[in-house]
């Protein structure tokens, strides 16, 4: 990025919208469809104004038919379009899980390589807004279990702005998970911000005492914890996974080879989670680099409760991250 | 039927139906011989539907089918060789042996499966038609599904979506009266499938699915409607499978008498009889067709037998595309 690039104030929401606008302008095969993306302006207001700019053919309101419109996205991709399908929230995506898993993820393989599915599916994920047990889970790890799709988890403004275009260039289905608590996040981006890679993890903070591995909204809890830890003389290295499938093992393994301690922070449930997968990979590939066992901070294994104090108790917390990191560094 | 018979066209359709019949019979034999494994769902008895409908489709149209799709694939013009080799699991098969009997795919003829989740292919057809409409192509997507699929949400969501967006989807229901072993009277509050069109504003018709001439005529009306940009059409073909649902079915749910009744309306016999009545066909013609079909089926078996196994080292190919960058 050129040093001269002018910076502008923006939000995560605006960054996603700019990414959609850019894609619509650059490629006439791109269109957006989903529930309330048009006249309502998007459940999280991401697509507000796009209907007026691009018209109802390309900003396409759908009925509440997740399976049919995700499946139609797959069909449209097979037919040469580059659809962006928005699913309102991750729990609703389960109504389309059949289409995602049995069709989008398998058609290339079942057809012996004849038909690829260049489809992007975006959806909101995560808790933090007291939306209870049918709107607020983090099921990215469940999707990351499925071969044949790519699973992206943009946490930063740069990734919210840049991952979509790269995903649209991919010949295979890409799922993008946007944590609902990030939409209002403010920050700056270069005026000429553009595509970023969708293959690698990033070190978001350097440190030598332990490696904290996270993604999405939990990343910022880890960064806050790392600042607090620094005041106590502990330097945490914080890794943003960015892509949950395929995982970039090299980045976190390289970090662990320097810090010898690994803590994973994951808003998903603990059992059978992406944190479990990463822990297993560390054990398989970096066992002798470790000074002590890998630790994990995940969401409590309960359906997400409504009451604020209970929801907070169910989620990974900054104080828990700090306490765990201190214990790991002092006792390992 | 008062329509004059085009002998060449009728003979061609008779041959196609006969090819499907003999291909399926051979497949059953090869299944018993353990050359074909997995699930095998035969189309015997339902040939008139695929053959009649395909006659109305152009090469640039698209077809989405079910797991009982050998007949559609053959009628669409795929080679018996590539389908048989697929069922053998050989890499010369249309899907390189990755799909088997239930997942026949062919880019050349725009044949999009081979979908083995009941009704799961229907939304794909909506999307294919959407992509045609958005790109200004006057094409049709024909989506085959059975009466069982009508109980799935995907059928209803897709009918609504296609009608809402006026998409050229031919919803082609092969109503063979049984969803596996559950008779339609145990599955549908309103067993008249064509009646489902009303609630979605989709015009619909019922046709005798054992009569290839009637199927083609009805499909012509439906596809003309689609090509004129009038939105989707629902065509219910009343048909019957003469053989079990799959090779594991002991057929406890229907009587032999019922099967025998339907066999009296065998679509191949019906067309042969019609040609015979018109004085356009004789026993030698039939014998010649049988010989030519037998040769094609034997050649397909030989092709499959001679096929090769994909190297195990290739196992993880085709999970992701080998070339990135669209």
Boltz contact constraints between the chains, C-beta under 6 A:
constraints:
  - contact:
      token1: [A, 65]
      token2: [B, 157]
      max_distance: 6.0
  - contact:
      token1: [A, 67]
      token2: [B, 154]
      max_distance: 6.0
  - contact:
      token1: [A, 68]
      token2: [B, 123]
      max_distance: 6.0
  - contact:
      token1: [A, 68]
      token2: [B, 157]
      max_distance: 6.0
  - contact:
      token1: [A, 68]
      token2: [B, 158]
      max_distance: 6.0
  - contact:
      token1: [A, 68]
      token2: [B, 161]
      max_distance: 6.0
  - contact:
      token1: [A, 71]
      token2: [B, 123]
      max_distance: 6.0
  - contact:
      token1: [A, 71]
      token2: [B, 124]
      max_distance: 6.0
  - contact:
      token1: [A, 72]
      token2: [B, 123]
      max_distance: 6.0
  - contact:
      token1: [A, 72]
      token2: [B, 126]
      max_distance: 6.0
  - contact:
      token1: [A, 72]
      token2: [B, 127]
      max_distance: 6.0
  - contact:
      token1: [A, 72]
      token2: [B, 130]
      max_distance: 6.0
  - contact:
      token1: [A, 74]
      token2: [B, 124]
      max_distance: 6.0
  - contact:
      token1: [A, 74]
      token2: [B, 127]
      max_distance: 6.0
  - contact:
      token1: [A, 75]
      token2: [B, 124]
      max_distance: 6.0
  - contact:
      token1: [A, 75]
      token2: [B, 127]
      max_distance: 6.0
  - contact:
      token1: [A, 75]
      token2: [B, 128]
      max_distance: 6.0
  - contact:
      token1: [A, 76]
      token2: [B, 127]
      max_distance: 6.0
  - contact:
      token1: [A, 76]
      token2: [B, 130]
      max_distance: 6.0
  - contact:
      token1: [A, 76]
      token2: [B, 131]
      max_distance: 6.0
  - contact:
      token1: [A, 79]
      token2: [B, 128]
      max_distance: 6.0
  - contact:
      token1: [A, 79]
      token2: [B, 131]
      max_distance: 6.0
  - contact:
      token1: [A, 80]
      token2: [B, 131]
      max_distance: 6.0
  - contact:
      token1: [A, 81]
      token2: [B, 131]
      max_distance: 6.0
  - contact:
      token1: [A, 102]
      token2: [B, 117]
      max_distance: 6.0
  - contact:
      token1: [A, 102]
      token2: [B, 120]
      max_distance: 6.0
  - contact:
      token1: [A, 108]
      token2: [B, 318]
      max_distance: 6.0
  - contact:
      token1: [A, 109]
      token2: [B, 98]
      max_distance: 6.0
  - contact:
      token1: [A, 109]
      token2: [B, 318]
      max_distance: 6.0
  - contact:
      token1: [A, 109]
      token2: [B, 319]
      max_distance: 6.0
  - contact:
      token1: [A, 110]
      token2: [B, 98]
      max_distance: 6.0
  - contact:
      token1: [A, 110]
      token2: [B, 99]
      max_distance: 6.0
  - contact:
      token1: [A, 110]
      token2: [B, 103]
      max_distance: 6.0
  - contact:
      token1: [A, 111]
      token2: [B, 95]
      max_distance: 6.0
  - contact:
      token1: [A, 111]
      token2: [B, 105]
      max_distance: 6.0
  - contact:
      token1: [A, 112]
      token2: [B, 95]
      max_distance: 6.0
  - contact:
      token1: [A, 112]
      token2: [B, 96]
      max_distance: 6.0
  - contact:
      token1: [A, 112]
      token2: [B, 98]
      max_distance: 6.0
  - contact:
      token1: [A, 113]
      token2: [B, 318]
      max_distance: 6.0
  - contact:
      token1: [A, 114]
      token2: [B, 105]
      max_distance: 6.0
  - contact:
      token1: [A, 114]
      token2: [B, 107]
      max_distance: 6.0
  - contact:
      token1: [A, 116]
      token2: [B, 321]
      max_distance: 6.0
  - contact:
      token1: [A, 118]
      token2: [B, 326]
      max_distance: 6.0
  - contact:
      token1: [A, 147]
      token2: [B, 319]
      max_distance: 6.0
  - contact:
      token1: [A, 148]
      token2: [B, 319]
      max_distance: 6.0
  - contact:
      token1: [A, 169]
      token2: [B, 325]
      max_distance: 6.0
  - contact:
      token1: [A, 169]
      token2: [B, 326]
      max_distance: 6.0
  - contact:
      token1: [A, 171]
      token2: [B, 321]
      max_distance: 6.0
  - contact:
      token1: [A, 171]
      token2: [B, 326]
      max_distance: 6.0
  - contact:
      token1: [A, 172]
      token2: [B, 320]
      max_distance: 6.0
  - contact:
      token1: [A, 172]
      token2: [B, 321]
      max_distance: 6.0
